[in-house]
Amino acid sequence: MADRLSSTFSALADPTRRAILARLSSGARSVTDLAEPHDMSLPAISKHLGVLERSGLIVRGRDAQWRPCRLRAQPLKEAVDWLEGYRRFWEESLDRLDDYLRELQARPPAPAKDQGRRPRKRPAR
C-alpha cells in the first residue's frame, strides 16, 4: 500500500498529469485529445501518460487505430482513504480549539493589572 501511495502521490504532483486525469474523468480520450490543451509535444504527453500508467491511475487500450486512455480511480480512492485519517485529525483538533475558545469567551473578564506604569505628565504650556 505504501509503495502504491507513493506512486500515486508522485504522479499527482505534476499539474499536467492532474489536468490529464481531470479530462479522463469524463471518459476515455485519445493521446492527441489529451495533448490538445497543453503546449507540449506528443512525446512529452506520452511520458506523462507513462507515469500515470505505471502508477495505476490510467490504463491504455487499443481499439483498432484508436489508443484510448481511461481513468482508473482505485489508486485515488486509496489515497483519499489514507488522507481521511488526517482530515479527522484536523477536524478533531479544530473542534478542541473551538471548545477552548468558547470556554475563554464564557469566562468573566480578568481585572486589568497595574503594570507599574506612571501616568504621563502633560507638557507645561
C-alpha positions as CSV (number, residue, x, y, z in Angstrom):
1,M,0.0,0.0,0.0
2,A,2.8,2.5,0.9
3,D,4.6,2.0,-2.4
4,R,1.3,2.4,-4.3
5,L,0.5,5.6,-2.3
6,S,4.0,6.9,-3.1
7,S,3.5,6.2,-6.7
8,T,0.0,7.8,-6.7
9,F,1.1,11.0,-4.9
10,S,4.2,11.2,-7.1
11,A,2.0,11.1,-10.2
12,L,-0.4,13.6,-8.8
13,A,2.5,16.0,-8.0
14,D,2.5,17.3,-11.6
15,P,-0.2,19.8,-12.7
16,T,-0.1,18.4,-16.3
17,R,-0.9,14.9,-15.0
18,R,-3.7,16.2,-12.8
19,A,-5.2,18.0,-15.8
20,I,-5.0,14.8,-17.8
21,L,-6.8,12.9,-15.0
22,A,-9.4,15.6,-14.9
23,R,-10.1,15.2,-18.6
24,L,-10.2,11.5,-18.3
25,S,-12.8,11.7,-15.5
26,S,-15.4,12.4,-18.2
27,G,-14.5,9.3,-20.2
28,A,-11.8,7.7,-22.4
29,R,-9.7,10.0,-24.6
30,S,-7.0,9.6,-27.2
31,V,-3.4,10.8,-26.6
32,T,-4.0,13.5,-29.2
33,D,-7.1,14.7,-27.4
34,L,-5.3,14.7,-24.1
35,A,-2.4,16.7,-25.6
36,E,-4.6,19.3,-27.1
37,P,-4.9,21.8,-24.2
38,H,-1.2,21.5,-23.4
39,D,1.7,23.4,-25.0
40,M,3.9,20.4,-25.3
41,S,4.8,17.7,-27.8
42,L,3.1,14.3,-28.1
43,P,6.2,12.5,-26.8
44,A,6.1,14.8,-23.7
45,I,2.4,13.9,-23.1
46,S,3.3,10.2,-23.7
47,K,5.9,10.5,-20.9
48,H,3.2,11.9,-18.6
49,L,0.8,9.1,-19.6
50,G,3.6,6.6,-18.9
51,V,3.9,7.9,-15.3
52,L,0.1,7.8,-14.8
53,E,0.0,4.2,-16.3
54,R,2.9,3.0,-14.0
55,S,1.1,4.5,-11.0
56,G,-2.1,2.6,-11.9
57,L,-4.1,5.8,-12.4
58,I,-4.8,5.1,-16.1
59,V,-5.0,2.2,-18.5
60,R,-4.2,2.5,-22.1
61,G,-6.1,0.3,-24.6
62,R,-6.2,-0.5,-28.2
63,D,-9.3,-0.2,-30.3
64,A,-8.3,-0.6,-34.0
65,Q,-6.3,2.6,-34.7
66,W,-7.6,4.4,-31.6
67,R,-5.5,4.1,-28.4
68,P,-7.9,5.2,-25.7
69,C,-6.7,6.2,-22.2
70,R,-9.1,5.5,-19.3
71,L,-9.1,6.7,-15.7
72,R,-8.5,4.0,-13.1
73,A,-9.9,5.5,-9.9
74,Q,-8.9,2.8,-7.4
75,P,-5.5,4.4,-6.5
76,L,-7.2,7.7,-6.0
77,K,-9.7,6.1,-3.5
78,E,-6.7,4.6,-1.6
79,A,-5.1,8.0,-1.4
80,V,-8.4,9.6,-0.2
81,D,-8.8,6.8,2.4
82,W,-5.3,7.5,3.7
83,L,-5.9,11.2,3.8
84,E,-9.2,10.7,5.6
85,G,-7.4,9.9,8.8
86,Y,-5.6,13.3,8.7
87,R,-8.9,15.1,7.9
88,R,-10.4,13.6,11.1
89,F,-7.3,14.6,13.0
90,W,-7.6,18.2,11.9
91,E,-11.4,18.3,12.4
92,E,-10.9,17.0,16.0
93,S,-8.1,19.5,16.6
94,L,-10.2,22.4,15.4
95,D,-13.2,21.1,17.4
96,R,-11.0,21.2,20.5
97,L,-9.8,24.7,19.7
98,D,-13.4,25.8,19.2
99,D,-14.4,24.4,22.6
100,Y,-11.4,26.2,24.2
101,L,-12.3,29.5,22.6
102,R,-15.9,29.1,23.8
103,E,-14.7,28.4,27.3
104,L,-12.5,31.5,27.2
105,Q,-15.4,33.7,26.0
106,A,-17.6,32.4,28.7
107,R,-15.2,33.4,31.5
108,P,-15.7,36.8,33.1
109,P,-13.0,39.3,32.0
110,A,-10.0,39.4,34.2
111,P,-9.4,42.6,36.1
112,A,-6.8,44.9,34.5
113,K,-3.4,44.5,36.1
114,D,-1.4,47.5,37.1
115,Q,1.7,47.3,35.1
116,G,3.6,49.7,37.3
117,R,3.2,52.5,34.8
118,R,3.3,56.1,35.9
119,P,0.7,58.4,34.4
120,R,2.1,60.6,31.7
121,K,2.7,64.1,32.6
122,R,1.2,66.7,30.3
123,P,3.8,69.2,29.0
124,A,3.5,72.6,30.5
125,R,2.2,75.4,28.3
